[in-house]
Amino acid sequence: MLEIEGMLGITITMPQTCHFCGKPVIKKNGREADSLLFHSLDLNHDNWAPENKTPSHKGCHAKFHQTGRVYTEEAKRRMSDSHTGVPLSPERCKNMGLAKTGEKHPFFGKHHTEESNRKNRDSNKKFWTNLTPKQKAEHGRKSWEGRRKVKETKSEMKVRI
């Protein structure tokens, strides 16, 4: 049982399982997704009656309230503009890279068919033949030396991780 002192000094005693996922709620404090948060059953957050409150994880609670939300085009544009130009931290970039490596990559263990390889070859051939020499140089087709340096850098990154 979980005893939490709410507003106005009211103590609420209830089981420690999440209302949404059914898993135990262990952390009482914190900002993590598995920390305790009280969900209002009648969606009235001012009603602190014990029968109206049920424990949940912060992450489960957030998912519940975001389900089915539809944003206007103006709201989507504003949200996009607010994130544009904000640099990502090196740690975040590393984590995003690791999130899709190895078995977690959607194409892991799969192979292109002969037909798709042929289409890719034809498309690349068409792309490079239609470029002028200046465009090819600007496009940055790397020399073998440049490719070797990139390969070495990637292998060093794997060793550090």
Protein Blocks (a to p, Z undefined) as FASTA:
>chain_A
ZZdddehhiacdddfbdfklopacfblgdjbfkbccdddfklpaklccfklpccddfklm
mmmmmgopacdfklmmmmmmmmgopacdfklmmmmmmmmgcjllmkgoiacdfklmmmmm
mmmmmmmmmpcfklmmmnopacfklmmmmmmmmmmmmmmZZ
